Amino acid sequence: MATLRKIWQAFRGVDRRQLQFEIDVHRLFLLTSYERQVSEDVDAITDLGEKLSTEDQQRSVQESVHQQIASIGEALDNILLEEPAKKNSDLDAPKIRPSGLNFAIGSHPRKIEDPEALGPAKTHPLKLSEVSAALRNRIGYTLELRPSQVDHKDAGTGVFLSGEAGPGKVVAFYPGIIYSPPQYRYMPGYPRMDALNSYLISRYDGFIIDGQPWGCGGESRELWDGSGAKVEVSDTSTDDTSQRTANEDKKNRLWGSIFGAKEAHGARKGSILERRNPLALAHFINHPGSGTQPNVMLCPYDFIFTDPYLRPYIPNVHFDKDEDWEVRRRGLVWLYDRKGEKTSTNHSIIRTLVLVSTREVCNEELFLNYRLSNHKNWPAWYKPVDSEEDKRRWH
C-alpha cells in the first residue's frame, strides 16, 4: 500500500494536459525533422529528439514549418504575381526570407513600421481552380473540396489531397479570425460559441480560430477583415433544423446576457490576403470514421511579421490588436495577464495553426483527430481515435 501511495502522489503531480502537449511537440519534431532530412536514420532523429528539451523541439518545428510555408509562398508568388516582388533591401538584408527560428531564439530583425502600407501586389486574373492546378504542378499537391467518404449522414464536405505529400509536410492552413482568451466574449454566440458554429478550433495556449468567415476562399487578393463570405448552409436544411437554429439563437442570447457577452464596435483592421490560397481549407477537414486513422495533425505556427511578401498567404486576421498575453489554465478556466513587454508592431505575430501530414498521403481524403472535450456529450458521428489523448488534451 505504501508503494501505491507513492505512485499516486507522483502521478497527481503530473499535468496531463502539459504531458499531451509535449507528446504532440515531440511527434511534430520527428515528422518535420524527417521531412527536412536532418538525418535519413530514423533512430538518429529519435535520439536527437530525446536529447532536446520541449522548447528546443518547438523551435525546430517552427523553423521547419516556416521554411515550408516560405516555399509555398514562393510558389504562389511565381503563379500569381505579374512581376517578381521588388524587395526593399532595407527589409530583407541580408537574406530575403528570414528564418523563423532566428526570431524564436532571440535575434532582432529590422522593424517594419507598417507592412500593410505596401498595398496589394498586382496579380494575374487567375481563378482559384487555376491557382490550385498550378500549385500542384509546382509543389506536388493541392487541396480540393468533395463529398466526404465518411459513412455518416452529417459528414458533408471533405478535403482531399490531390497529388502526393510525404510525412511532415505542411498540407493545409486553418484560416479565419483569431481570438485571444480576453476576446472570447466578443465571439458570436458567447459563451456557447460552438452551438451553431462547427468551424472553431483551439490552440493549447487558448487562442481560438473561427474558420467560418473564410468560407471556401475567394477569387482575388483583397483587404480582408473577417467579414463577408461564410460557409454556405447545406441545401438539406429543413423546417425542423431552422426551428432548432432559432431555439439555439434564443439560448445563446440568454447565456450571453448572463456571462457578459459583448458586441464588437467599429471595423477591424484587415490585412491584404490572397483569397485564392488553395491550401486554406483545413476548417473543412473531417474527423475519421470508425476504423480509419487520421493522416494529419495540428501544428501551432506563430508567423513572425517580418516578410510582408509572405503575409498574404497566411489566411488569418486577429480579432483586435494582437496583445501579448500570459495565458494559464486552471481546470476549465483560462487565466490571463498582460505581459510586461509589448510587440513592436500591431499584428506582428499571427498565432495560427497549420496541418502536418503524419504519413505519406496520396490522392485521398484528409482526416484530423478532433479530440473533442469529454466534458459534454459527443455528437453521434464522433468516435474517439484515442480516448486517453482526449482526456489529457482537455484535462
Legacy VTK file of the C-alpha trace (Angstrom):
# vtk DataFile Version 3.0
C-alpha trace
ASCII
DATASET POLYDATA
POINTS 395 float
0.000 0.000 0.000
2.848 2.388 0.735
4.244 1.848 -2.775
0.850 2.525 -4.378
0.517 5.670 -2.278
3.900 6.948 -3.545
2.938 6.206 -7.143
-0.362 8.038 -6.724
1.323 11.059 -5.155
3.802 11.182 -8.044
1.009 10.831 -10.600
-1.022 13.634 -9.001
1.861 15.984 -9.652
1.773 15.354 -13.411
-0.008 17.931 -15.547
-1.651 15.570 -18.013
-2.555 18.373 -20.386
1.058 19.541 -20.461
2.098 15.925 -20.967
-0.095 15.643 -24.083
1.281 18.945 -25.349
4.842 17.631 -25.020
3.859 14.371 -26.739
2.438 16.360 -29.655
5.513 18.589 -29.874
7.790 15.548 -29.903
5.764 13.911 -32.638
5.834 17.087 -34.729
9.583 17.303 -34.189
10.080 13.779 -35.511
7.824 14.361 -38.530
9.232 17.737 -39.559
12.833 16.622 -38.950
12.241 13.637 -41.198
10.743 15.931 -43.854
13.812 18.185 -43.674
16.034 15.106 -43.921
18.030 16.129 -40.884
19.076 12.505 -40.990
17.987 9.561 -43.096
18.336 7.412 -39.989
15.015 7.494 -38.119
16.715 6.210 -34.973
19.167 9.120 -35.126
16.283 11.610 -35.302
14.601 9.863 -32.383
17.788 10.003 -30.314
18.175 13.708 -31.101
14.610 14.385 -30.009
15.197 12.651 -26.680
18.201 14.882 -26.007
16.419 18.154 -26.786
14.094 19.961 -24.400
10.473 20.585 -25.391
11.345 24.250 -26.004
14.180 23.321 -28.370
11.928 20.890 -30.207
9.306 23.659 -30.586
11.921 25.938 -32.099
12.956 23.261 -34.556
9.328 22.653 -35.560
8.774 26.395 -36.008
11.859 26.595 -38.204
10.807 23.632 -40.342
7.239 24.839 -40.770
8.369 28.365 -41.613
10.714 27.069 -44.298
7.929 25.025 -45.857
5.477 27.936 -45.778
8.120 30.205 -47.322
8.491 27.676 -50.164
4.718 27.538 -50.635
4.616 31.333 -50.654
7.376 31.497 -53.254
5.493 29.018 -55.461
2.303 31.089 -55.190
4.265 34.264 -55.947
5.537 32.698 -59.158
1.995 31.684 -60.113
0.143 34.864 -59.196
2.391 37.908 -59.371
2.605 39.815 -62.628
6.164 40.858 -61.782
8.670 39.465 -59.285
8.255 41.251 -55.977
10.672 44.148 -55.642
12.084 43.607 -52.206
13.250 46.610 -50.221
16.885 45.969 -49.423
16.446 47.530 -46.004
13.747 44.992 -45.199
15.268 41.789 -46.464
19.023 42.178 -45.910
20.985 40.035 -45.556
18.531 37.475 -46.955
15.062 37.633 -48.407
13.145 35.243 -46.204
14.412 35.282 -42.598
14.342 32.055 -40.651
11.516 31.667 -38.163
13.955 30.056 -35.743
16.126 33.178 -35.714
13.329 35.125 -34.084
12.321 32.294 -31.776
15.788 32.262 -30.212
16.103 35.987 -29.890
17.619 37.649 -32.958
16.088 41.005 -33.873
15.103 41.771 -37.472
14.692 45.302 -38.756
11.418 46.796 -37.654
8.665 47.190 -40.244
6.533 50.120 -39.132
3.545 49.439 -41.406
3.854 46.457 -43.748
0.270 46.933 -44.967
1.301 50.305 -46.419
2.963 48.377 -49.257
-0.500 47.747 -50.698
-1.629 44.719 -52.713
0.726 43.467 -55.415
-0.578 43.212 -58.964
-1.638 39.650 -59.679
-2.741 37.662 -62.711
-6.550 37.322 -63.064
-6.488 33.610 -62.322
-9.364 31.703 -60.780
-8.899 29.720 -57.577
-9.187 26.453 -59.523
-6.418 27.588 -61.893
-4.149 28.578 -58.999
-4.820 25.206 -57.379
-3.823 23.266 -60.500
-0.674 25.370 -60.949
0.303 24.871 -57.301
0.066 21.108 -57.657
2.417 21.277 -60.639
4.949 23.224 -58.571
4.914 21.574 -55.137
3.348 18.196 -55.953
-0.020 18.551 -54.217
-3.040 20.780 -53.662
-6.404 20.508 -51.887
-9.913 20.008 -53.244
-13.393 20.011 -51.703
-15.554 16.978 -52.476
-18.307 14.963 -50.749
-16.689 13.203 -47.797
-16.186 9.450 -47.805
-17.033 9.220 -44.094
-20.013 6.896 -43.767
-22.324 9.247 -41.879
-25.210 11.441 -42.993
-23.639 14.513 -41.358
-20.214 14.070 -42.994
-20.941 16.654 -45.687
-17.945 18.134 -47.492
-14.469 16.668 -47.092
-10.967 17.857 -48.013
-8.996 15.720 -50.448
-5.298 15.984 -51.158
-4.709 15.821 -54.901
-1.165 14.680 -55.571
1.329 13.298 -53.097
2.827 14.606 -49.856
5.313 12.802 -47.642
5.330 12.678 -43.821
5.907 16.005 -42.089
4.597 18.175 -44.935
2.514 21.293 -44.285
-0.605 20.391 -46.271
-3.201 22.888 -45.028
-3.719 26.237 -43.291
-6.517 26.840 -40.769
-7.986 30.180 -41.947
-10.172 32.711 -40.203
-10.370 35.134 -37.286
-8.119 34.595 -34.254
-9.452 35.343 -30.763
-7.291 35.526 -27.635
-8.851 34.454 -24.292
-9.750 38.034 -23.263
-11.664 38.367 -26.558
-13.866 35.278 -26.170
-16.844 37.364 -25.067
-16.834 39.137 -28.441
-17.268 35.848 -30.299
-20.706 35.262 -31.869
-22.804 33.089 -29.582
-20.594 33.525 -26.485
-20.387 31.579 -24.173
-21.874 28.746 -26.269
-19.866 29.676 -29.367
-19.795 26.153 -30.776
-23.572 25.594 -30.604
-24.093 26.875 -34.162
-20.515 27.020 -35.401
-18.583 23.808 -36.070
-15.610 25.667 -37.581
-13.953 26.679 -34.303
-10.621 25.257 -33.199
-8.420 25.933 -30.175
-4.668 26.025 -29.687
-3.045 24.805 -26.486
-2.351 28.413 -25.453
-6.044 29.294 -25.559
-6.219 31.149 -28.879
-9.331 30.167 -30.873
-9.618 30.370 -34.655
-13.034 30.785 -36.264
-12.835 29.417 -39.802
-16.462 30.115 -40.710
-15.975 33.670 -42.078
-13.316 32.461 -44.552
-15.763 30.180 -46.327
-14.251 28.478 -49.366
-11.868 31.349 -50.067
-12.319 33.807 -52.927
-11.187 34.861 -56.370
-8.853 37.783 -55.643
-6.187 39.305 -53.416
-8.018 41.791 -51.247
-8.273 43.589 -47.936
-9.971 41.059 -45.675
-11.144 41.837 -42.154
-13.094 38.666 -41.416
-16.406 39.863 -42.805
-18.147 38.823 -45.980
-18.089 35.178 -47.067
-19.485 32.499 -44.792
-19.600 28.747 -45.078
-22.741 28.036 -47.025
-25.565 26.228 -45.275
-26.348 22.793 -46.683
-29.287 22.519 -49.074
-30.654 19.721 -46.897
-31.866 22.180 -44.230
-35.475 21.648 -43.155
-38.113 23.469 -41.142
-37.060 21.315 -38.197
-33.412 22.378 -38.409
-34.468 26.011 -38.879
-36.554 25.778 -35.697
-33.595 24.263 -33.817
-31.396 27.105 -35.065
-33.908 29.689 -33.843
-34.060 27.971 -30.449
-30.273 27.937 -30.220
-30.202 31.666 -31.012
-32.566 32.341 -28.128
-30.451 30.240 -25.769
-27.285 31.992 -26.911
-28.781 35.408 -26.231
-29.843 34.282 -22.753
-26.463 32.797 -21.874
-24.708 35.789 -23.396
-26.607 38.185 -21.145
-25.686 36.086 -18.111
-21.981 35.720 -18.921
-21.371 39.234 -20.228
-21.192 38.755 -23.988
-20.148 41.897 -25.852
-20.651 43.176 -29.375
-17.726 44.438 -31.396
-17.920 48.097 -32.346
-16.036 49.592 -35.256
-14.322 47.893 -38.157
-11.407 45.550 -37.650
-8.105 46.417 -39.228
-7.897 43.888 -42.024
-4.917 42.618 -43.970
-4.219 42.160 -47.667
-4.786 38.415 -48.033
-4.688 36.086 -51.005
-8.144 34.560 -51.011
-7.096 32.148 -53.770
-4.888 30.134 -51.406
-5.716 26.501 -52.339
-4.371 25.180 -49.022
-6.565 27.361 -46.778
-9.210 24.673 -46.344
-8.290 22.989 -43.058
-11.619 24.019 -41.474
-13.408 21.542 -43.774
-11.299 18.513 -42.789
-13.383 15.778 -41.165
-12.816 13.568 -38.152
-12.093 9.987 -39.302
-14.888 7.475 -39.356
-14.813 4.231 -37.414
-11.847 2.070 -38.416
-9.976 4.948 -40.080
-6.892 6.664 -38.672
-6.098 10.391 -39.016
-3.420 11.284 -41.559
-2.789 14.890 -40.456
-2.235 16.596 -37.090
-2.440 20.150 -35.806
0.705 22.237 -35.525
0.724 25.667 -33.830
2.543 28.176 -36.015
3.467 31.720 -34.989
4.091 33.754 -38.118
6.566 36.489 -37.263
5.598 39.506 -39.354
8.981 40.276 -40.924
8.249 39.367 -44.541
5.320 41.417 -45.905
5.511 39.468 -49.176
4.670 36.218 -47.386
1.893 37.736 -45.263
-0.885 37.442 -47.931
-0.615 33.647 -47.794
-1.267 33.450 -44.030
-5.103 33.355 -44.145
-5.811 34.860 -40.748
-6.520 38.148 -39.020
-6.655 38.797 -35.294
-9.966 39.986 -33.893
-8.280 43.030 -32.428
-4.836 44.333 -31.633
-2.515 41.387 -31.087
-1.624 41.946 -27.447
0.926 39.806 -25.676
-0.820 37.746 -23.026
0.488 35.311 -20.476
-2.114 32.541 -20.644
-2.557 29.959 -17.922
-5.220 27.311 -17.469
-6.657 26.208 -14.139
-9.137 23.375 -14.511
-11.751 24.533 -17.019
-10.914 28.217 -16.546
-8.456 30.317 -18.565
-6.446 32.857 -16.582
-4.604 35.573 -18.439
-2.367 38.529 -17.643
-0.878 41.121 -19.931
2.876 40.643 -20.323
5.251 43.434 -19.456
6.681 43.732 -22.960
4.556 44.567 -25.978
5.217 43.504 -29.528
6.961 46.061 -31.702
4.085 46.424 -34.195
0.369 45.727 -34.297
-0.361 42.212 -35.510
3.366 41.448 -35.538
2.681 37.810 -34.643
-0.064 35.790 -36.295
-0.865 32.927 -33.913
-2.371 30.376 -36.219
-2.470 26.659 -36.982
-1.308 24.538 -39.890
-1.852 20.840 -40.524
1.069 18.472 -40.992
0.847 15.054 -42.635
1.568 12.129 -40.321
2.357 9.683 -43.119
2.620 9.618 -46.890
-0.650 10.909 -48.328
-1.572 10.277 -51.961
-4.838 11.286 -53.667
-7.009 10.697 -50.629
-9.231 12.427 -48.100
-7.579 14.131 -45.131
-8.682 13.244 -41.610
-7.917 15.064 -38.353
-8.448 13.733 -34.838
-10.840 16.338 -33.412
-10.118 15.345 -29.800
-13.447 16.656 -28.605
-13.741 17.568 -24.960
-15.171 14.838 -22.758
-16.869 17.459 -20.578
-20.002 17.326 -22.723
-21.939 14.852 -24.830
-20.318 13.880 -28.111
-22.267 14.059 -31.392
-23.392 10.733 -32.842
-20.711 10.776 -35.565
-17.780 11.202 -33.165
-15.777 8.073 -32.382
-12.617 8.713 -30.312
-9.353 7.818 -32.023
-7.590 7.652 -28.652
-9.759 8.370 -25.609
-6.711 8.817 -23.383
-5.395 11.567 -25.677
-8.792 13.273 -25.486
-8.720 13.186 -21.687
-5.183 14.541 -21.464
-5.856 17.278 -24.050
-8.736 18.727 -22.025
-7.613 17.791 -18.508
LINES 1 396
395 0 1 2 3 4 5 6 7 8 9 10 11 12 13 14 15 16 17 18 19 20 21 22 23 24 25 26 27 28 29 30 31 32 33 34 35 36 37 38 39 40 41 42 43 44 45 46 47 48 49 50 51 52 53 54 55 56 57 58 59 60 61 62 63 64 65 66 67 68 69 70 71 72 73 74 75 76 77 78 79 80 81 82 83 84 85 86 87 88 89 90 91 92 93 94 95 96 97 98 99 100 101 102 103 104 105 106 107 108 109 110 111 112 113 114 115 116 117 118 119 120 121 122 123 124 125 126 127 128 129 130 131 132 133 134 135 136 137 138 139 140 141 142 143 144 145 146 147 148 149 150 151 152 153 154 155 156 157 158 159 160 161 162 163 164 165 166 167 168 169 170 171 172 173 174 175 176 177 178 179 180 181 182 183 184 185 186 187 188 189 190 191 192 193 194 195 196 197 198 199 200 201 202 203 204 205 206 207 208 209 210 211 212 213 214 215 216 217 218 219 220 221 222 223 224 225 226 227 228 229 230 231 232 233 234 235 236 237 238 239 240 241 242 243 244 245 246 247 248 249 250 251 252 253 254 255 256 257 258 259 260 261 262 263 264 265 266 267 268 269 270 271 272 273 274 275 276 277 278 279 280 281 282 283 284 285 286 287 288 289 290 291 292 293 294 295 296 297 298 299 300 301 302 303 304 305 306 307 308 309 310 311 312 313 314 315 316 317 318 319 320 321 322 323 324 325 326 327 328 329 330 331 332 333 334 335 336 337 338 339 340 341 342 343 344 345 346 347 348 349 350 351 352 353 354 355 356 357 358 359 360 361 362 363 364 365 366 367 368 369 370 371 372 373 374 375 376 377 378 379 380 381 382 383 384 385 386 387 388 389 390 391 392 393 394
